[in-house]
Amino acid sequence: MVTKVCPIVREKSGIICKSFYSFLAGLTMIYRCSTPCFARVASGSARSELKKVERQIDYYNKRHNARVKDINRSRDIGLNLKKNFNRLESKVAEVSERVSKVKSSIAQNEEEIKKAELELAKCYEDLREVLNKMYKSGEGGYGLDVFFETETPSDVDDDICIVYASLAQWGKLIVEEINHTKKNLELSKSQLEENKKSLSSLRNELDDQKNSVKREQEVNDSLMSSLYKEEKIEKAKLDLLEMRKRKLEAQLREIQIRHNKKSTLKRGSGRYSWPVNGPLTSPFGRRWGRMHNGIDVGVSTGTPVHAAAPGNVITVGFDRYGWGNYVMIDHGSGYATLYAHLSRAAVGPGQHVDSAQVIGFSGSTGRSTGPHVHFETWKNGTRYNPLSELG
């Protein structure tokens, strides 16, 4: 049995089917057209994030290098303080030894003074005994009475000279000699005491200097400890940023590879023509303590910049702290070129360009020291020396 369908219903169903298929076709077209756009947006976002991370790495590298310099400077200060401390300790030991020698000399001097005093007393007693015998034997005179009434050897000297000059002359000379020796010893002792006092004062001064240096060492050690902690923190931040940078670079490579798979361009030859004619002012490689990932060609502002090879424009952007105005062109099979510090661009994202086509004009935008073109060559998201590909 055949079911008949109303002509009006059949007509409306046909319209609905056509509309549905048109809708599907439209979605497919939107997806196909928007995929490169999404890739460009993702690429631009990742590239912008990468430049931000590179600036942070540059900032923390400078901080880390400054911290390392501070640590080295503090270490040098510590070494000098240690040398100074050791020098002062050596001086204190030397002065202490001299003080010990002076104390020993003073002790010896005091023994000699005591010895001289004993000799003087003995000499006086001997002389007294001789005169006493003379007196008892009847050979003396009134002068002996005076002698026995004296109390000190110095008094005896004059009395003996007056009373028995001839008999006691030898005793007087001995007493004078012993007294002279005693006076010299006492003078020597006084000088030694002064020397001891001076050396003790010097030792105290050196001790104060040593304690001051020790306090400086403690402050410097505390500073060193703080600097080491800061250096470790900044190193950890750098490691995290480097890790983030590697992830972004991998993301960029993946985006470029996905874009290349959809690209209708022929495989890049790997050789490029010079974007401008001018002197090479800065090569690829290490520069000012960091990596210079391209070459710089010196030209005046407004010089036309040409595409180094045919391709599709991936990104036209502005990087305030780096490239300034820049254009990036995809040449297929993972190859790409970048032109930076332009005064302005002459192409837009997604536009196809031919070899030697003007894509912008030179300038000094972004981080630049003067008018020039910064030119980079990329393969699968990795930058390499453009001079190896320029014809």
Secondary structure, DSSP 8 states (H G I E B T S, - for coil): ------HHHHHHHHHHHHHHHHHHHHHHHHHHHHHHHHHHHHHHHHHHHHHHHHHHHHHHHHHHHHHHHHHHHHHHHHHHHHHHHHHHHHHHHHHHHHHHHHHHHHHHHHHHHHHHHHHHHHHHHHHHHHHHHHHHTT---HHHHHHHH--SHHHHHHHHHHH-HHHHHHHHHHHHHHHHHHHHHHHHHHHHHHHHHHHHHHHHHHHHHHHHHHHHHHHHHHHHHHHHHHHHHHHHHHHHHHHHHHHHHHHHHHHHHHHHHH--S----S-B--SS-S-EEE-SEEETTEEE-SEEE---TT-EEE-SS-EEEEEEEEETTTTEEEEEEEEETTEEEEEEEEEEES--TT-EE-TT-EEEEEB--SS-SSSBEEEEEEETTEEE-GGGTB-
